[in-house]
Amino acid sequence: MIWAVIKVLVQTALLLLLAPLVSGLIKTAKARLQMRRGPGLLQTYRDIHKLLRKDMAIPTTASWLFHATPYVVFLATLLAGLMVPIVAADTPVGLFGGVLAVVYLLGLGRFFLALGGLDTGSSFGGLGASREMTIAALAEPTLMLAVFTVAIGAGSTTLAEMVRVAIGQQWRFLAPSQMLAFAALFLVLIAETGRIPVDNPATHLELTMIHEAMILEYSGPYLALIEWAASIKQLLLMTLLIDVFWPFGLPQVLSPTGFLAGLGWLVAKLALLSGGIVLVETANAKMRLFRVPELMAVAFTLGALALISTFLF
Amino acid sequence: MDILQISEFGERLITLMAAMVLVLQIAMVGQRSLVMNIRLFGAQSFLLGSIAAAIAWYNHAPHIYVAAVMTILVKAILVPILLERLVERIEIQHEIAPIVNVPLSIVISGGLTLVAYVVAESFYRPEAHAASLGHNTLAVAISLFLIGFFMMINRRKALTQVVALLTLENGVFLAAICLTYGMPLIVELGVFFDVLVAVLVLGILVYRIRESFDSMDVSKLRRLRG
């Protein structure tokens, strides 16, 4: 019982502390690649700290939804994070349907974010919310197809089981279905975390914003919670990708030595994946909004092919 | 143990590269820029050459190396250069305007891949030797073939149709190399010469169409009817 509590605490602490670091890493690496000095690795922590101490400006039109949204988003994302294997294959919390619950907890967070954006009645909030939901509606089927591809291979939708099977099979990552599912999931990762070909996380132009437009009315601690939740979500999706496709080095159960090894591997793999994201972000320009469905169609087709090829190869 | 000697690894590697060839093909359907399309074709041909080299290595068939080198030289380097020079020379707009819109085209390509797998399934004989390699890559080859045809139908401009034809030819090459583990060298050489000449002739043809009609839209050729 105590052991279970410790596992939950360790994973929560990891999620809370590691997520801003990954965001900072991507920002710094991107700046360096573009020959800028960029913010330091710890800038995201400083931003959250600063926002948490500030006062809030709450729109007069805001209802209770506006106040509830940051907490719902933060807690849903955190709960989803507890169901993903981070440093050990067995997760602290295993609820209904494993990875399906993870996907739809994130969906719950996004739903409330959209409501919060609409709630104040500002035009940018509505615009951002509608765009975010459009992209989410296109990305979600792909995510499910890619997840099912892996789940069929493992014979279970529990993430712990999926990771266990993945560790057991040599050369598995070379299978075409895995490769296609990885490509599809990578595109989903870029769309869901609002990275460059789809959305620009550093934009200051309201008309091109997607995620930022939706949370434009939030300030102070609420904004801090939302930003933190966004970076946890990013860490979560990246870890999901890593768990399912490159699980080597992940210990089966949590133990002090296994923890360090697992953490070391995780950080190394996260750095690698961040490098990939940085390259994609630097090499591409932001797409027009109406071109995004084309990218998502590619992702969807890749996901569908991945699912088909699990039955055929 | 040397990883390069394990035949299971080789088989997986070849299947993986074949899958990537297929992904590049779908990317070409989704890509609007003409120059990018030509470069994707180059990358696809390079992968195809690598597949040929891998087959040569794992089946100890040295004469396929020649086919691999020829593929990379001709299709991955020479043909893309020729086509890009043609694009520069005729100063066309670089955007491809497909008849069916892009997301739908991509989904159709996915459907065609499914058809290809169903077709390849009927050729599958589990008891036959080395069946699995032929089985997987044959399906990819047939999908390249079908998607290549679809791209030709779906595009109006002559030059983009040439690129589609070349990807179709890539599919034929993949099928040939995977099913027979290399045709006689003289046949291979003939095929490469054929491709090169085809590109040159089609290049001149495209140029002439452009000169006479001020457009590469092949539907304009209907005006030739008396």
Interface residues (C-beta under 8 A of the other chain):
Chain A: W171 L174 A175 P176 M179 L180 A183 P293 E294 M296 A297 V298 F300 T301 L302 A304 L305 I308 S309 L312 F313
Chain B: E8 F9 R12 L13 T15 L16 A18 A19 M20 L22 V23 I26 A27 G30 V102 P103 L104 I106 V107 S109 G110 T113 L114 Y117 E121 N136 A139
